[in-house]
């Protein structure tokens, strides 16, 4: 950087090995959860049943938490609500319920 003016705009080429930021839902996003049995093993029995019941049912993110890792509270199209890890959520396809 020797010889460059401090105010000179420097644009670096994109890194070919860098991937774009992973998708992250926001409150209000329409999502579809996919149950990850390995993750569910860490939940108490009642929560494991809840998560199995709502897996694959589209819904809307109504809250988020990062106190023990990033997770999202989803209200599903059938009225149920449960928490999901970020890796278990995908954007809902167009036309999905809710």
GUVOVEX-367623 format. One record per atom (N, C-alpha, C): residue number from 1; residue in three letters; chain; atom name; x, y, z. Coordinates in nm, 3 decimals. Atoms other than C-alpha are relative to their C-alpha. Layout:
% GUVOVEX-367623
<node NUM,'ALA','A','CA',<X,Y,Z>>
...
***
This chain:
% GUVOVEX-367623
<node 1,'UNK','A','N',<0.082,-0.119,0.000>>
<node 1,'UNK','A','CA',<0.000,0.000,0.000>>
<node 1,'UNK','A','C',<0.086,0.125,0.000>>
<node 2,'UNK','A','N',<-0.091,-0.114,0.002>>
<node 2,'UNK','A','CA',<0.306,0.218,-0.005>>
<node 2,'UNK','A','C',<-0.026,0.083,-0.126>>
<node 3,'UNK','A','N',<0.018,-0.090,0.112>>
<node 3,'UNK','A','CA',<0.263,0.520,-0.227>>
<node 3,'UNK','A','C',<-0.146,0.029,-0.033>>
<node 4,'UNK','A','N',<0.142,-0.027,0.025>>
<node 4,'UNK','A','CA',<-0.119,0.514,-0.217>>
<node 4,'UNK','A','C',<-0.048,0.115,0.087>>
<node 5,'UNK','A','N',<0.063,-0.108,-0.075>>
<node 5,'UNK','A','CA',<-0.317,0.817,-0.115>>
<node 5,'UNK','A','C',<-0.099,-0.061,0.100>>
<node 6,'UNK','A','N',<0.087,0.052,-0.106>>
<node 6,'UNK','A','CA',<-0.506,0.753,0.212>>
<node 6,'UNK','A','C',<-0.147,0.000,-0.041>>
<node 7,'UNK','A','N',<0.140,-0.012,0.040>>
<node 7,'UNK','A','CA',<-0.835,0.864,0.053>>
<node 7,'UNK','A','C',<-0.032,-0.074,-0.129>>
<node 8,'UNK','A','N',<0.022,0.068,0.127>>
<node 8,'UNK','A','CA',<-0.790,0.660,-0.265>>
<node 8,'UNK','A','C',<-0.088,-0.122,0.020>>
<node 9,'UNK','A','N',<0.091,0.114,-0.008>>
<node 9,'UNK','A','CA',<-1.069,0.410,-0.323>>
<node 9,'UNK','A','C',<0.069,-0.123,-0.056>>
<node 10,'UNK','A','N',<-0.064,0.124,0.043>>
<node 10,'UNK','A','CA',<-0.927,0.059,-0.342>>
<node 10,'UNK','A','C',<-0.106,-0.109,-0.003>>
<node 11,'UNK','A','N',<0.096,0.108,0.013>>
<node 11,'UNK','A','CA',<-1.150,-0.218,-0.474>>
<node 11,'UNK','A','C',<0.077,-0.129,-0.021>>
<node 12,'UNK','A','N',<-0.067,0.129,0.012>>
<node 12,'UNK','A','CA',<-1.026,-0.570,-0.417>>
<node 12,'UNK','A','C',<-0.086,-0.095,-0.081>>
<node 13,'UNK','A','N',<0.080,0.098,0.076>>
<node 13,'UNK','A','CA',<-1.130,-0.852,-0.651>>
<node 13,'UNK','A','C',<-0.067,-0.097,0.096>>
<node 14,'UNK','A','N',<0.067,0.096,-0.088>>
<node 14,'UNK','A','CA',<-1.375,-1.107,-0.508>>
<node 14,'UNK','A','C',<0.090,-0.120,0.026>>
<node 15,'UNK','A','N',<-0.079,0.118,-0.038>>
<node 15,'UNK','A','CA',<-1.217,-1.400,-0.328>>
<node 15,'UNK','A','C',<-0.064,-0.124,-0.063>>
<node 16,'UNK','A','N',<0.062,0.116,0.065>>
<node 16,'UNK','A','CA',<-1.272,-1.713,-0.542>>
<node 16,'UNK','A','C',<-0.030,-0.115,0.096>>
<node 17,'UNK','A','N',<0.023,0.108,-0.096>>
<node 17,'UNK','A','CA',<-1.255,-1.941,-0.236>>
<node 17,'UNK','A','C',<-0.105,0.036,0.104>>
<node 18,'UNK','A','N',<0.097,-0.045,-0.101>>
<node 18,'UNK','A','CA',<-1.496,-1.734,-0.026>>
<node 18,'UNK','A','C',<-0.141,-0.027,-0.050>>
<node 19,'UNK','A','N',<0.139,0.021,0.038>>
<node 19,'UNK','A','CA',<-1.859,-1.833,-0.027>>
<node 19,'UNK','A','C',<-0.082,0.119,0.049>>
<node 20,'UNK','A','N',<0.085,-0.110,-0.049>>
<node 20,'UNK','A','CA',<-2.140,-1.581,0.008>>
<node 20,'UNK','A','C',<-0.052,-0.033,0.140>>
<node 21,'UNK','A','N',<0.056,0.019,-0.135>>
<node 21,'UNK','A','CA',<-2.295,-1.533,0.350>>
<node 21,'UNK','A','C',<-0.113,-0.102,-0.007>>
<node 22,'UNK','A','N',<0.110,0.096,0.000>>
<node 22,'UNK','A','CA',<-2.528,-1.822,0.441>>
<node 22,'UNK','A','C',<-0.134,0.070,0.023>>
<node 23,'UNK','A','N',<0.134,-0.056,-0.018>>
<node 23,'UNK','A','CA',<-2.901,-1.756,0.432>>
<node 23,'UNK','A','C',<-0.035,-0.003,0.148>>
<node 24,'UNK','A','N',<0.045,-0.010,-0.138>>
<node 24,'UNK','A','CA',<-3.034,-1.641,0.769>>
<node 24,'UNK','A','C',<-0.139,0.060,0.001>>
<node 25,'UNK','A','N',<0.134,-0.056,-0.006>>
<node 25,'UNK','A','CA',<-3.405,-1.595,0.836>>
<node 25,'UNK','A','C',<-0.005,0.122,0.092>>
<node 26,'UNK','A','N',<0.025,-0.115,-0.087>>
<node 26,'UNK','A','CA',<-3.535,-1.278,0.997>>
<node 26,'UNK','A','C',<-0.143,-0.015,0.052>>
<node 27,'UNK','A','N',<0.137,0.002,-0.052>>
<node 27,'UNK','A','CA',<-3.847,-1.221,1.205>>
<node 27,'UNK','A','C',<-0.092,0.043,-0.114>>
<node 28,'UNK','A','N',<0.094,-0.027,0.109>>
<node 28,'UNK','A','CA',<-4.137,-1.228,0.959>>
<node 28,'UNK','A','C',<0.026,-0.084,-0.124>>
<node 29,'UNK','A','N',<-0.033,0.082,0.117>>
<node 29,'UNK','A','CA',<-3.963,-1.461,0.712>>
<node 29,'UNK','A','C',<-0.086,-0.127,-0.003>>
<node 30,'UNK','A','N',<0.074,0.126,0.017>>
<node 30,'UNK','A','CA',<-4.162,-1.755,0.572>>
<node 30,'UNK','A','C',<0.103,-0.111,-0.015>>
<node 31,'UNK','A','N',<-0.099,0.108,-0.003>>
<node 31,'UNK','A','CA',<-3.972,-2.078,0.641>>
<node 31,'UNK','A','C',<-0.065,-0.137,0.002>>
<node 32,'UNK','A','N',<0.040,0.140,-0.015>>
<node 32,'UNK','A','CA',<-3.996,-2.457,0.627>>
<node 32,'UNK','A','C',<0.111,-0.068,0.079>>
<node 33,'UNK','A','N',<-0.102,0.069,-0.078>>
<node 33,'UNK','A','CA',<-3.818,-2.654,0.899>>
<node 33,'UNK','A','C',<0.017,-0.145,-0.045>>
<node 34,'UNK','A','N',<-0.030,0.140,0.026>>
<node 34,'UNK','A','CA',<-3.650,-2.989,0.843>>
<node 34,'UNK','A','C',<0.068,-0.055,0.124>>
<node 35,'UNK','A','N',<-0.050,0.057,-0.124>>
<node 35,'UNK','A','CA',<-3.593,-3.198,1.151>>
<node 35,'UNK','A','C',<0.136,-0.064,-0.019>>
<node 36,'UNK','A','N',<-0.131,0.064,-0.005>>
<node 36,'UNK','A','CA',<-3.234,-3.295,1.225>>
<node 36,'UNK','A','C',<0.002,-0.085,0.127>>
<node 37,'UNK','A','N',<0.008,0.086,-0.119>>
<node 37,'UNK','A','CA',<-3.256,-3.598,1.459>>
<node 37,'UNK','A','C',<0.118,0.015,0.095>>
<node 38,'UNK','A','N',<-0.117,-0.017,-0.087>>
<node 38,'UNK','A','CA',<-2.902,-3.542,1.589>>
<node 38,'UNK','A','C',<-0.016,0.123,0.088>>
<node 39,'UNK','A','N',<0.023,-0.122,-0.080>>
<node 39,'UNK','A','CA',<-2.993,-3.189,1.701>>
<node 39,'UNK','A','C',<-0.113,-0.023,0.099>>
<node 40,'UNK','A','N',<0.115,0.022,-0.087>>
<node 40,'UNK','A','CA',<-3.325,-3.303,1.843>>
<node 40,'UNK','A','C',<0.035,-0.083,0.123>>
<node 41,'UNK','A','N',<-0.040,0.084,-0.114>>
<node 41,'UNK','A','CA',<-3.148,-3.550,2.071>>
<node 41,'UNK','A','C',<0.034,0.085,0.123>>
<node 42,'UNK','A','N',<-0.036,-0.087,-0.113>>
<node 42,'UNK','A','CA',<-3.039,-3.253,2.284>>
<node 42,'UNK','A','C',<-0.122,0.065,0.065>>
<node 43,'UNK','A','N',<0.122,-0.059,-0.055>>
<node 43,'UNK','A','CA',<-3.400,-3.144,2.344>>
<node 43,'UNK','A','C',<-0.067,-0.097,0.097>>
<node 44,'UNK','A','N',<0.075,0.086,-0.090>>
<node 44,'UNK','A','CA',<-3.620,-3.274,2.625>>
<node 44,'UNK','A','C',<-0.110,-0.072,-0.079>>
<node 45,'UNK','A','N',<0.091,0.086,0.073>>
<node 45,'UNK','A','CA',<-3.874,-3.540,2.529>>
<node 45,'UNK','A','C',<-0.118,0.074,-0.062>>
<node 46,'UNK','A','N',<0.115,-0.073,0.053>>
<node 46,'UNK','A','CA',<-4.174,-3.306,2.489>>
<node 46,'UNK','A','C',<0.037,0.087,-0.119>>
<node 47,'UNK','A','N',<-0.044,-0.083,0.112>>
<node 47,'UNK','A','CA',<-3.977,-3.074,2.265>>
<node 47,'UNK','A','C',<0.037,-0.085,-0.121>>
<node 48,'UNK','A','N',<-0.032,0.089,0.113>>
<node 48,'UNK','A','CA',<-3.851,-3.365,2.052>>
<node 48,'UNK','A','C',<-0.126,-0.039,-0.075>>
<node 49,'UNK','A','N',<0.128,0.037,0.064>>
<node 49,'UNK','A','CA',<-4.211,-3.472,1.988>>
<node 49,'UNK','A','C',<-0.058,0.117,-0.078>>
<node 50,'UNK','A','N',<0.049,-0.121,0.066>>
<node 50,'UNK','A','CA',<-4.313,-3.114,1.905>>
<node 50,'UNK','A','C',<0.073,0.023,-0.131>>
<node 51,'UNK','A','N',<-0.081,-0.026,0.118>>
<node 51,'UNK','A','CA',<-4.027,-3.073,1.661>>
<node 51,'UNK','A','C',<-0.028,-0.104,-0.109>>
<node 52,'UNK','A','N',<0.030,0.103,0.099>>
<node 52,'UNK','A','CA',<-4.103,-3.406,1.490>>
<node 52,'UNK','A','C',<-0.136,0.027,-0.065>>
<node 53,'UNK','A','N',<0.135,-0.028,0.048>>
<node 53,'UNK','A','CA',<-4.470,-3.308,1.457>>
<node 53,'UNK','A','C',<-0.002,0.114,-0.102>>
<node 54,'UNK','A','N',<0.005,-0.121,0.084>>
<node 54,'UNK','A','CA',<-4.398,-2.968,1.295>>
<node 54,'UNK','A','C',<0.103,0.001,-0.112>>
<node 55,'UNK','A','N',<-0.099,0.005,0.106>>
<node 55,'UNK','A','CA',<-4.108,-3.072,1.070>>
<node 55,'UNK','A','C',<-0.069,-0.005,-0.136>>
<node 56,'UNK','A','N',<0.057,-0.004,0.135>>
<node 56,'UNK','A','CA',<-4.191,-2.986,0.709>>
<node 56,'UNK','A','C',<-0.122,0.087,-0.014>>
<node 57,'UNK','A','N',<0.119,-0.086,0.006>>
<node 57,'UNK','A','CA',<-4.485,-2.761,0.799>>
<node 57,'UNK','A','C',<0.046,0.145,-0.007>>
<node 58,'UNK','A','N',<-0.045,-0.138,0.015>>
<node 58,'UNK','A','CA',<-4.429,-2.407,0.669>>
<node 58,'UNK','A','C',<-0.053,0.089,0.112>>
<node 59,'UNK','A','N',<0.043,-0.094,-0.101>>
<node 59,'UNK','A','CA',<-4.455,-2.113,0.901>>
<node 59,'UNK','A','C',<0.072,0.132,-0.014>>
<node 60,'UNK','A','N',<-0.059,-0.134,-0.002>>
<node 60,'UNK','A','CA',<-4.340,-1.762,0.990>>
<node 60,'UNK','A','C',<0.084,0.014,0.126>>
<node 61,'UNK','A','N',<-0.086,-0.025,-0.115>>
<node 61,'UNK','A','CA',<-4.049,-1.669,1.215>>
<node 61,'UNK','A','C',<-0.062,0.114,0.082>>
<node 62,'UNK','A','N',<0.059,-0.104,-0.085>>
<node 62,'UNK','A','CA',<-4.193,-1.477,1.513>>
<node 62,'UNK','A','C',<0.096,0.048,0.108>>
<node 63,'UNK','A','N',<-0.099,-0.043,-0.099>>
<node 63,'UNK','A','CA',<-3.884,-1.454,1.738>>
<node 63,'UNK','A','C',<0.132,-0.069,-0.030>>
<node 64,'UNK','A','N',<-0.132,0.061,0.015>>
<node 64,'UNK','A','CA',<-3.513,-1.532,1.752>>
<node 64,'UNK','A','C',<0.072,0.008,0.133>>
<node 65,'UNK','A','N',<-0.081,-0.001,-0.122>>
<node 65,'UNK','A','CA',<-3.260,-1.610,2.023>>
<node 65,'UNK','A','C',<0.140,-0.044,-0.036>>
<node 66,'UNK','A','N',<-0.137,0.044,0.021>>
<node 66,'UNK','A','CA',<-2.885,-1.639,2.033>>
<node 66,'UNK','A','C',<0.071,-0.023,0.133>>
<node 67,'UNK','A','N',<-0.059,0.019,-0.132>>
<node 67,'UNK','A','CA',<-2.834,-1.708,2.403>>
<node 67,'UNK','A','C',<0.073,-0.135,0.012>>
<node 68,'UNK','A','N',<-0.065,0.132,-0.001>>
<node 68,'UNK','A','CA',<-2.738,-2.075,2.339>>
<node 68,'UNK','A','C',<0.023,-0.047,-0.143>>
<node 69,'UNK','A','N',<-0.010,0.030,0.143>>
<node 69,'UNK','A','CA',<-2.672,-2.062,1.965>>
<node 69,'UNK','A','C',<-0.120,0.056,-0.071>>
<node 70,'UNK','A','N',<0.105,-0.066,0.076>>
<node 70,'UNK','A','CA',<-2.880,-1.903,1.694>>
<node 70,'UNK','A','C',<-0.117,-0.094,-0.028>>
<node 71,'UNK','A','N',<0.121,0.078,0.026>>
<node 71,'UNK','A','CA',<-3.238,-2.034,1.684>>
<node 71,'UNK','A','C',<-0.119,0.093,-0.019>>
<node 72,'UNK','A','N',<0.115,-0.080,0.037>>
<node 72,'UNK','A','CA',<-3.578,-1.915,1.569>>
<node 72,'UNK','A','C',<-0.129,-0.067,0.045>>
<node 73,'UNK','A','N',<0.131,0.046,-0.044>>
<node 73,'UNK','A','CA',<-3.932,-1.947,1.708>>
<node 73,'UNK','A','C',<-0.094,0.016,-0.118>>
<node 74,'UNK','A','N',<0.082,-0.001,0.121>>
<node 74,'UNK','A','CA',<-4.169,-2.039,1.425>>
<node 74,'UNK','A','C',<-0.145,-0.031,0.036>>
<node 75,'UNK','A','N',<0.142,0.030,-0.008>>
<node 75,'UNK','A','CA',<-4.547,-2.018,1.415>>
<node 75,'UNK','A','C',<-0.037,-0.069,-0.130>>
<node 76,'UNK','A','N',<0.029,0.081,0.118>>
<node 76,'UNK','A','CA',<-4.652,-2.294,1.177>>
<node 76,'UNK','A','C',<-0.140,0.027,-0.052>>
<node 77,'UNK','A','N',<0.128,-0.029,0.065>>
<node 77,'UNK','A','CA',<-4.942,-2.276,0.934>>
<node 77,'UNK','A','C',<-0.117,-0.070,0.068>>
<node 78,'UNK','A','N',<0.108,0.068,-0.072>>
<node 78,'UNK','A','CA',<-5.140,-2.517,1.154>>
<node 78,'UNK','A','C',<-0.020,0.057,0.140>>
<node 79,'UNK','A','N',<0.017,-0.069,-0.128>>
<node 79,'UNK','A','CA',<-5.109,-2.280,1.453>>
<node 79,'UNK','A','C',<0.100,-0.040,0.107>>
<node 80,'UNK','A','N',<-0.100,0.043,-0.097>>
<node 80,'UNK','A','CA',<-4.834,-2.470,1.637>>
<node 80,'UNK','A','C',<0.122,0.091,-0.002>>
<node 81,'UNK','A','N',<-0.122,-0.081,-0.011>>
<node 81,'UNK','A','CA',<-4.518,-2.296,1.757>>
<node 81,'UNK','A','C',<0.110,-0.083,0.064>>
<node 82,'UNK','A','N',<-0.116,0.066,-0.062>>
<node 82,'UNK','A','CA',<-4.172,-2.434,1.828>>
<node 82,'UNK','A','C',<0.130,0.065,-0.047>>
<node 83,'UNK','A','N',<-0.132,-0.055,0.029>>
<node 83,'UNK','A','CA',<-3.802,-2.342,1.826>>
<node 83,'UNK','A','C',<0.076,-0.090,-0.097>>
<node 84,'UNK','A','N',<-0.082,0.073,0.097>>
<node 84,'UNK','A','CA',<-3.566,-2.443,1.541>>
<node 84,'UNK','A','C',<0.139,0.061,-0.006>>
<node 85,'UNK','A','N',<-0.136,-0.048,0.024>>
<node 85,'UNK','A','CA',<-3.190,-2.420,1.496>>
<node 85,'UNK','A','C',<0.005,0.057,-0.140>>
<node 86,'UNK','A','N',<-0.008,-0.068,0.129>>
<node 86,'UNK','A','CA',<-3.090,-2.198,1.206>>
<node 86,'UNK','A','C',<0.030,-0.098,-0.114>>
<node 87,'UNK','A','N',<-0.035,0.096,0.104>>
<node 87,'UNK','A','CA',<-2.945,-2.493,1.015>>
<node 87,'UNK','A','C',<-0.117,-0.089,-0.041>>
<node 88,'UNK','A','N',<0.116,0.082,0.030>>
<node 88,'UNK','A','CA',<-3.285,-2.664,1.022>>
<node 88,'UNK','A','C',<-0.107,0.074,-0.080>>
<node 89,'UNK','A','N',<0.100,-0.080,0.071>>
<node 89,'UNK','A','CA',<-3.468,-2.384,0.840>>
<node 89,'UNK','A','C',<0.044,0.032,-0.142>>
<node 90,'UNK','A','N',<-0.022,-0.040,0.139>>
<node 90,'UNK','A','CA',<-3.500,-2.308,0.470>>
<node 90,'UNK','A','C',<-0.112,0.096,-0.038>>
<node 91,'UNK','A','N',<0.108,-0.089,0.046>>
<node 91,'UNK','A','CA',<-3.695,-2.038,0.287>>
<node 91,'UNK','A','C',<-0.118,-0.082,-0.050>>
<node 92,'UNK','A','N',<0.120,0.069,0.048>>
<node 92,'UNK','A','CA',<-4.054,-2.147,0.222>>
<node 92,'UNK','A','C',<-0.018,0.026,-0.150>>
<node 93,'UNK','A','N',<0.024,-0.021,0.142>>
<node 93,'UNK','A','CA',<-4.132,-2.202,-0.146>>
<node 93,'UNK','A','C',<-0.124,0.088,-0.022>>
<node 94,'UNK','A','N',<0.116,-0.081,0.033>>
<node 94,'UNK','A','CA',<-4.375,-1.968,-0.314>>
<node 94,'UNK','A','C',<-0.125,-0.086,0.003>>
<node 95,'UNK','A','N',<0.127,0.072,-0.004>>
<node 95,'UNK','A','CA',<-4.733,-2.073,-0.250>>
<node 95,'UNK','A','C',<-0.016,-0.091,0.119>>
<node 96,'UNK','A','N',<0.012,0.082,-0.122>>
<node 96,'UNK','A','CA',<-4.656,-2.255,0.076>>
<node 96,'UNK','A','C',<-0.102,0.063,0.091>>
<node 97,'UNK','A','N',<0.102,-0.051,-0.094>>
<node 97,'UNK','A','CA',<-4.928,-2.222,0.341>>
<node 97,'UNK','A','C',<0.057,0.114,0.083>>
<node 98,'UNK','A','N',<-0.026,-0.112,-0.090>>
<node 98,'UNK','A','CA',<-4.932,-1.901,0.540>>
<node 98,'UNK','A','C',<0.084,0.100,-0.068>>
***
